[in-house]
């Protein structure tokens, strides 16, 4: 076996540089049989190709992985905004853009950016201790009547308010709010301090509103527009707007309001008296309207006004005005059209006035007829008396005696002729007593029937006032 010198196979390595020399030195193969060794480049080509291919695949996979990671990083900024929420984009800690509506919304990925989701509606804020006397936790649900009353208030423990007339009152409130401007809210309101800020604003508004209201008006308050609750809500909203909170108070409710518990019975007594006075006044007005309607019907207001005018004219000494007003009243009673306030109208009179007028007309007609008949009879008897006085007198005496005998209370006793003395024992006749009793009962029945008819007539003009007497 022959061997080739090592130097002969390394010729020209220096010309290719140190790297080429090293590669060629690593490629030298010695043979035992003295054969010509294989080419170094030919032996290294498959390995180089495999290595290059592996490096290329690895590089491609690395590129794909970087692209995927970059895409995932970019997509990590997307957030889902639910119904009832709004989103606010943050870039390097600052809010950018406007409010984002519900849906899938993009934003810069963390740590470059973030998205803050803000719930529109907030939880109700209950102010049940700020202006209310101290009550132990187990007694807070007790009715107001069962709360303990003290003659003093302990500062820092018992809550109270001072009204506009320098009285002390207690109240409990409840508020609902919403985050109307999510951008301002996210910039200016720390979430953990939100309720404290709202409580402070509402408390300030309540103190300001109550300080301009008397205690009587406060105790009669509701949550309507213009009430103490509305004024307190307006003052609290101004404070929240001044700090750019982005919070809007929707409603402020005045749940309870009481005077100091030690004097509350006195306030209740006053309110009860006022309520009874109002009820009595309404009953009186209803009864007045009912009676006026029963007396004159729809003409009652007009007649009352005319009567006032007539009395005023009499007091002023205006005889012409009084006479004119009286003529108008008579015309209304007679059913004739009258001129009122420049208009000719026909006022219909009904009720008791109408009945009295009808009875008066009937009575006048009957009296005139009877007097005329009496006058005619008198003239006839006068003529008869002139012609035959004795006969006229006997006839008149007979008629008078017959009328006397016709009375139910007259008893006739016949005395025998020639009787020198007669003793008469007088006693009530049972039959006469029965007749008198029957007549009295008949009169009573007729009176009750007239009262019943009068009551029916009154019911015809009775108006429903909605008031009913109550008993304690």
PLY file of the C-alpha trace (Angstrom):
ply
format ascii 1.0
element vertex 472
property float x
property float y
property float z
element edge 471
property int vertex1
property int vertex2
end_header
0.00 0.00 0.00
1.33 3.40 -1.00
0.61 6.66 0.65
0.49 10.11 -0.82
2.21 12.86 1.04
-0.27 14.96 3.00
1.07 18.14 1.47
0.29 17.07 -2.11
-3.45 16.85 -1.45
-3.56 20.29 0.15
-2.13 22.34 -2.65
-3.87 25.50 -3.35
-5.71 25.58 0.03
-3.96 28.75 0.93
-5.27 30.39 -2.20
-8.86 29.66 -1.15
-8.37 31.23 2.22
-8.28 29.89 5.72
-11.84 28.70 5.62
-11.36 26.77 2.41
-8.16 25.24 3.78
-9.97 24.04 6.82
-12.77 22.56 4.77
-10.37 20.82 2.48
-8.27 19.50 5.33
-11.41 18.10 6.87
-12.22 16.47 3.51
-8.91 14.57 3.00
-9.37 10.82 3.02
-6.43 8.41 3.12
-6.77 5.08 1.44
-4.96 1.89 2.20
-4.62 0.63 -1.36
-3.04 3.82 -2.71
-6.14 4.62 -4.73
-6.96 8.19 -5.74
-9.06 9.73 -2.85
-12.64 11.04 -3.61
-13.24 14.78 -4.22
-13.91 16.75 -0.97
-16.68 18.87 -2.48
-18.31 15.81 -3.96
-18.36 14.12 -0.57
-19.79 17.26 1.21
-22.56 18.20 -1.25
-25.37 15.94 0.16
-24.62 17.00 3.73
-24.51 20.66 2.83
-27.70 20.39 0.92
-29.43 18.61 3.81
-28.13 21.15 6.26
-29.10 24.07 4.04
-32.56 22.59 3.50
-33.04 22.08 7.23
-31.88 25.62 7.93
-34.19 26.98 5.26
-37.23 25.07 6.64
-36.39 26.16 10.16
-36.11 29.75 9.04
-39.46 29.54 7.25
-41.10 28.02 10.31
-39.55 30.74 12.45
-40.90 33.38 10.09
-44.37 31.84 10.19
-44.23 31.61 13.98
-43.20 35.25 14.22
-46.02 36.26 11.90
-48.52 34.26 13.94
-47.21 35.69 17.19
-47.36 39.20 15.73
-50.91 38.62 14.51
-51.95 37.26 17.89
-50.30 40.22 19.58
-52.15 42.61 17.30
-55.45 40.78 17.82
-54.99 40.81 21.59
-56.20 44.42 21.60
-59.72 43.44 20.42
-62.36 43.52 23.14
-66.01 42.55 23.27
-68.31 45.33 24.51
-71.60 43.96 25.83
-75.04 45.54 25.82
-75.36 48.25 28.44
-71.63 49.01 28.22
-69.44 51.39 26.25
-65.74 51.06 25.54
-62.94 53.65 25.79
-59.62 53.13 23.95
-56.40 53.90 25.80
-53.09 54.51 24.02
-50.05 54.92 26.24
-52.40 55.59 29.14
-54.45 58.29 27.42
-58.00 57.99 26.11
-58.32 58.28 22.35
-61.39 58.53 20.15
-64.94 58.51 21.39
-67.19 55.98 23.05
-67.30 52.55 21.48
-70.76 50.98 21.06
-71.54 47.36 21.99
-69.82 44.81 19.76
-66.30 43.55 18.95
-64.07 46.64 19.00
-60.30 46.99 18.25
-57.71 48.78 20.36
-53.95 48.95 20.72
-52.56 45.77 22.40
-51.14 45.80 25.90
-48.78 47.31 27.06
-49.09 50.00 24.38
-52.81 50.39 24.90
-55.88 48.98 26.54
-59.69 49.24 26.51
-61.75 50.29 29.49
-65.35 49.04 29.52
-67.81 51.25 31.36
-71.21 50.06 32.55
-73.87 52.69 31.73
-76.23 52.04 34.64
-74.96 52.31 38.19
-76.25 50.71 41.34
-78.77 52.73 43.40
-77.23 54.94 46.06
-79.04 54.77 49.41
-78.67 57.67 51.85
-80.40 56.24 54.92
-77.98 57.35 57.63
-76.67 60.78 56.60
-79.85 62.65 57.65
-81.55 60.03 59.84
-81.33 59.51 63.62
-79.01 56.78 64.73
-80.70 53.39 64.64
-79.07 50.09 65.45
-78.57 47.81 62.48
-81.22 45.37 63.67
-83.85 48.12 64.03
-83.47 49.92 60.71
-86.51 48.25 59.18
-88.82 49.23 62.04
-91.71 51.62 61.27
-91.16 55.24 62.15
-93.74 55.05 64.95
-91.66 52.40 66.73
-88.33 54.20 66.59
-86.99 55.41 69.93
-87.31 59.16 70.46
-84.81 61.31 72.34
-84.82 64.95 73.32
-81.29 65.46 72.03
-79.15 64.70 68.98
-75.59 63.47 69.21
-73.32 65.14 66.62
-71.43 62.66 64.49
-73.94 59.93 65.23
-77.43 61.31 64.56
-78.07 62.76 61.14
-80.32 65.78 60.65
-81.09 68.77 58.41
-81.84 72.41 59.15
-84.79 73.80 57.21
-85.28 77.33 55.95
-87.34 78.29 59.01
-84.60 77.06 61.40
-86.28 73.77 62.28
-84.69 70.33 62.44
-85.89 67.49 60.23
-84.80 63.97 59.30
-85.02 62.27 55.93
-83.96 59.23 53.94
-83.13 59.40 50.24
-82.51 57.08 47.33
-80.88 57.93 43.99
-80.33 56.23 40.64
-77.62 57.36 38.22
-75.95 56.49 34.92
-72.54 57.10 33.43
-73.62 59.28 30.53
-70.09 60.28 29.43
-67.83 57.25 29.68
-64.74 59.16 28.46
-65.03 61.82 31.19
-65.84 59.17 33.77
-62.77 57.09 32.85
-60.49 60.13 32.98
-61.76 61.81 36.17
-63.47 59.27 38.45
-61.57 56.49 40.21
-63.92 53.48 40.30
-63.32 52.84 43.98
-64.21 56.47 44.82
-67.29 56.78 42.60
-69.95 56.12 45.27
-68.26 58.49 47.73
-68.26 61.25 45.13
-71.94 60.71 44.33
-72.88 60.60 48.01
-71.02 63.84 48.67
-72.69 65.60 45.72
-76.19 64.44 46.66
-75.70 65.30 50.33
-74.58 68.79 49.41
-77.59 69.22 47.11
-79.97 68.02 49.82
-78.56 70.40 52.42
-78.79 73.29 49.97
-82.38 72.51 48.92
-83.70 71.88 52.43
-82.09 75.08 53.72
-84.44 77.08 51.46
-87.61 75.16 52.41
-89.82 75.40 55.48
-90.46 72.27 57.50
-94.18 72.31 56.70
-93.46 72.33 52.99
-90.79 69.64 53.40
-93.16 67.27 55.21
-95.67 67.61 52.36
-93.10 66.98 49.64
-93.18 64.45 46.83
-90.74 63.74 43.99
-92.54 65.96 41.49
-90.88 68.67 39.47
-90.20 71.77 41.57
-90.08 69.83 44.81
-87.21 69.69 47.28
-86.02 66.44 45.70
-85.88 68.10 42.27
-83.94 71.08 43.64
-81.49 68.79 45.44
-81.00 66.73 42.26
-80.25 69.88 40.26
-77.67 71.12 42.80
-75.99 67.68 42.98
-75.84 67.44 39.19
-74.15 70.83 38.94
-71.43 69.65 41.32
-70.86 66.42 39.37
-70.71 68.36 36.09
-68.22 70.85 37.54
-65.65 68.08 38.12
-66.31 66.44 34.72
-67.47 63.20 36.29
-69.57 62.09 33.32
-72.23 60.93 35.81
-75.90 61.84 35.40
-78.36 61.50 38.29
-81.54 60.06 36.81
-83.90 60.30 39.81
-83.62 61.39 43.42
-86.33 59.98 45.67
-87.36 61.35 49.05
-88.38 58.10 50.74
-89.07 59.35 54.28
-89.27 62.74 55.95
-90.10 63.34 59.60
-89.71 66.10 62.18
-87.68 65.36 65.31
-89.10 62.17 66.80
-89.66 63.77 70.20
-92.11 66.35 68.76
-93.53 64.22 65.97
-96.88 63.63 67.81
-97.44 67.40 67.86
-96.83 67.64 64.11
-99.20 64.74 63.53
-101.88 66.49 65.61
-101.47 69.68 63.56
-101.62 67.75 60.28
-104.71 65.90 61.48
-106.41 69.16 62.42
-105.55 70.67 59.04
-106.81 67.55 57.28
-110.05 67.59 59.25
-110.47 71.28 58.51
-109.97 70.64 54.82
-112.42 67.74 54.91
-114.98 69.85 56.76
-114.50 72.66 54.27
-115.03 70.29 51.35
-118.12 68.84 53.00
-119.48 72.33 53.59
-118.81 73.36 50.01
-120.42 70.16 48.78
-123.44 70.65 51.00
-123.72 74.29 49.87
-123.59 73.25 46.21
-126.14 70.52 46.92
-128.54 72.87 48.66
-128.19 75.57 46.03
-128.83 73.01 43.32
-131.86 71.70 45.22
-133.19 75.22 45.71
-132.66 76.73 42.25
-130.99 74.16 40.00
-128.57 75.51 37.40
-129.82 79.05 38.03
-128.41 79.05 41.58
-124.98 80.62 40.77
-126.63 83.35 38.68
-129.20 84.12 41.35
-126.56 84.23 44.10
-124.52 86.69 42.05
-127.58 88.86 41.36
-128.56 88.82 45.04
-125.01 89.96 45.96
-125.30 92.77 43.41
-128.69 93.78 44.80
-127.40 93.91 48.38
-124.31 95.87 47.29
-126.51 98.38 45.46
-128.67 98.78 48.59
-125.57 99.42 50.72
-124.32 102.03 48.25
-127.71 103.71 48.07
-128.03 102.97 44.36
-131.81 102.62 44.16
-131.87 102.49 40.36
-129.28 99.69 40.27
-131.09 97.77 43.02
-134.41 98.08 41.18
-132.85 96.95 37.91
-131.21 93.93 39.58
-134.47 93.04 41.32
-136.33 93.15 37.99
-133.75 90.79 36.53
-134.27 88.38 39.44
-138.06 88.52 38.94
-137.67 87.91 35.21
-135.58 84.80 35.95
-138.26 83.58 38.36
-140.89 84.14 35.68
-138.85 82.25 33.08
-138.22 85.25 30.82
-134.90 85.87 29.00
-132.58 88.33 30.76
-129.47 90.29 29.81
-126.35 89.26 31.71
-122.90 90.70 30.95
-124.08 92.04 27.61
-125.68 88.78 26.47
-129.33 87.81 26.40
-129.70 84.41 28.00
-132.50 82.26 29.32
-131.84 80.91 32.79
-134.02 77.98 33.82
-135.00 77.84 37.46
-135.60 74.43 39.01
-135.77 72.86 42.45
-137.42 74.40 45.47
-137.67 77.86 43.89
-139.59 76.44 40.97
-141.94 74.59 43.31
-142.51 77.66 45.48
-143.16 79.82 42.44
-145.65 77.30 41.09
-147.42 77.08 44.44
-147.43 80.86 44.75
-148.98 81.26 41.32
-151.55 78.59 42.11
-152.33 80.19 45.47
-152.67 83.62 43.88
-154.98 82.25 41.23
-157.09 80.40 43.79
-157.28 83.41 46.10
-158.35 85.67 43.27
-161.01 83.19 42.21
-162.30 82.78 45.77
-162.37 86.50 46.44
-164.20 87.07 43.19
-166.69 84.37 44.12
-167.16 85.91 47.59
-167.62 89.31 46.02
-170.22 87.97 43.63
-172.02 86.22 46.51
-171.88 89.40 48.58
-173.36 91.45 45.74
-176.12 88.90 45.29
-177.00 88.86 49.01
-176.83 92.65 49.12
-179.43 92.81 46.40
-181.50 90.20 48.20
-181.17 92.03 51.54
-182.25 95.26 49.90
-185.38 93.59 48.62
-186.21 91.36 51.68
-184.00 91.91 54.73
-185.81 89.53 57.13
-185.62 86.60 54.76
-182.01 87.24 54.06
-181.15 87.32 57.77
-183.07 84.10 58.53
-181.34 82.37 55.62
-177.90 83.50 56.76
-178.64 82.41 60.36
-179.80 78.98 59.16
-176.67 78.50 57.08
-174.46 79.51 59.99
-176.28 77.17 62.39
-176.01 74.30 59.91
-172.28 74.93 59.52
-171.87 74.90 63.30
-173.76 71.66 63.61
-171.68 70.14 60.86
-168.46 70.36 62.86
-167.13 67.05 64.18
-166.51 68.49 67.67
-170.05 69.80 68.21
-172.53 67.74 70.25
-176.23 68.58 70.37
-178.29 67.99 73.52
-182.09 68.14 73.24
-183.92 69.39 76.34
-187.60 68.44 76.74
-190.01 71.37 76.58
-191.07 72.72 79.95
-188.06 71.40 81.82
-187.34 73.78 84.69
-183.83 72.53 85.41
-181.49 70.17 83.65
-178.29 68.73 85.08
-175.83 67.79 82.37
-172.80 65.64 83.18
-170.32 66.33 80.39
-167.92 63.65 79.30
-166.02 63.02 76.11
-167.97 61.13 73.54
-165.97 57.97 72.61
-166.96 58.34 69.02
-165.77 61.92 68.94
-162.50 60.87 70.58
-162.04 58.22 67.87
-162.79 60.72 65.16
-160.31 63.20 66.59
-157.63 60.54 66.86
-158.31 59.44 63.30
-158.08 63.03 62.08
-154.77 63.54 63.90
-153.30 60.36 62.43
-154.46 61.42 58.99
-152.76 64.78 59.37
-149.56 63.03 60.55
-149.68 60.68 57.57
-150.16 63.57 55.18
-147.25 65.42 56.80
-144.96 62.40 56.44
-146.01 61.99 52.82
-145.19 65.63 52.14
-141.77 65.23 53.78
-141.10 62.11 51.70
-141.99 63.93 48.50
-139.81 66.84 49.54
-136.91 64.43 50.18
-137.35 62.90 46.75
-137.35 66.37 45.28
-134.10 67.12 47.12
-132.52 63.87 45.92
-133.25 64.91 42.37
-130.81 67.78 42.71
-128.32 66.09 45.04
-124.72 66.03 43.73
-122.09 63.42 44.52
-119.19 65.04 46.38
-117.21 61.87 47.05
-117.11 62.63 50.77
-118.29 60.22 53.39
-118.29 60.70 57.15
-115.65 58.63 58.90
-115.58 57.27 62.42
-112.47 56.65 64.47
0 1
1 2
2 3
3 4
4 5
5 6
6 7
7 8
8 9
9 10
10 11
11 12
12 13
13 14
14 15
15 16
16 17
17 18
18 19
19 20
20 21
21 22
22 23
23 24
24 25
25 26
26 27
27 28
28 29
29 30
30 31
31 32
32 33
33 34
34 35
35 36
36 37
37 38
38 39
39 40
40 41
41 42
42 43
43 44
44 45
45 46
46 47
47 48
48 49
49 50
50 51
51 52
52 53
53 54
54 55
55 56
56 57
57 58
58 59
59 60
60 61
61 62
62 63
63 64
64 65
65 66
66 67
67 68
68 69
69 70
70 71
71 72
72 73
73 74
74 75
75 76
76 77
77 78
78 79
79 80
80 81
81 82
82 83
83 84
84 85
85 86
86 87
87 88
88 89
89 90
90 91
91 92
92 93
93 94
94 95
95 96
96 97
97 98
98 99
99 100
100 101
101 102
102 103
103 104
104 105
105 106
106 107
107 108
108 109
109 110
110 111
111 112
112 113
113 114
114 115
115 116
116 117
117 118
118 119
119 120
120 121
121 122
122 123
123 124
124 125
125 126
126 127
127 128
128 129
129 130
130 131
131 132
132 133
133 134
134 135
135 136
136 137
137 138
138 139
139 140
140 141
141 142
142 143
143 144
144 145
145 146
146 147
147 148
148 149
149 150
150 151
151 152
152 153
153 154
154 155
155 156
156 157
157 158
158 159
159 160
160 161
161 162
162 163
163 164
164 165
165 166
166 167
167 168
168 169
169 170
170 171
171 172
172 173
173 174
174 175
175 176
176 177
177 178
178 179
179 180
180 181
181 182
182 183
183 184
184 185
185 186
186 187
187 188
188 189
189 190
190 191
191 192
192 193
193 194
194 195
195 196
196 197
197 198
198 199
199 200
200 201
201 202
202 203
203 204
204 205
205 206
206 207
207 208
208 209
209 210
210 211
211 212
212 213
213 214
214 215
215 216
216 217
217 218
218 219
219 220
220 221
221 222
222 223
223 224
224 225
225 226
226 227
227 228
228 229
229 230
230 231
231 232
232 233
233 234
234 235
235 236
236 237
237 238
238 239
239 240
240 241
241 242
242 243
243 244
244 245
245 246
246 247
247 248
248 249
249 250
250 251
251 252
252 253
253 254
254 255
255 256
256 257
257 258
258 259
259 260
260 261
261 262
262 263
263 264
264 265
265 266
266 267
267 268
268 269
269 270
270 271
271 272
272 273
273 274
274 275
275 276
276 277
277 278
278 279
279 280
280 281
281 282
282 283
283 284
284 285
285 286
286 287
287 288
288 289
289 290
290 291
291 292
292 293
293 294
294 295
295 296
296 297
297 298
298 299
299 300
300 301
301 302
302 303
303 304
304 305
305 306
306 307
307 308
308 309
309 310
310 311
311 312
312 313
313 314
314 315
315 316
316 317
317 318
318 319
319 320
320 321
321 322
322 323
323 324
324 325
325 326
326 327
327 328
328 329
329 330
330 331
331 332
332 333
333 334
334 335
335 336
336 337
337 338
338 339
339 340
340 341
341 342
342 343
343 344
344 345
345 346
346 347
347 348
348 349
349 350
350 351
351 352
352 353
353 354
354 355
355 356
356 357
357 358
358 359
359 360
360 361
361 362
362 363
363 364
364 365
365 366
366 367
367 368
368 369
369 370
370 371
371 372
372 373
373 374
374 375
375 376
376 377
377 378
378 379
379 380
380 381
381 382
382 383
383 384
384 385
385 386
386 387
387 388
388 389
389 390
390 391
391 392
392 393
393 394
394 395
395 396
396 397
397 398
398 399
399 400
400 401
401 402
402 403
403 404
404 405
405 406
406 407
407 408
408 409
409 410
410 411
411 412
412 413
413 414
414 415
415 416
416 417
417 418
418 419
419 420
420 421
421 422
422 423
423 424
424 425
425 426
426 427
427 428
428 429
429 430
430 431
431 432
432 433
433 434
434 435
435 436
436 437
437 438
438 439
439 440
440 441
441 442
442 443
443 444
444 445
445 446
446 447
447 448
448 449
449 450
450 451
451 452
452 453
453 454
454 455
455 456
456 457
457 458
458 459
459 460
460 461
461 462
462 463
463 464
464 465
465 466
466 467
467 468
468 469
469 470
470 471
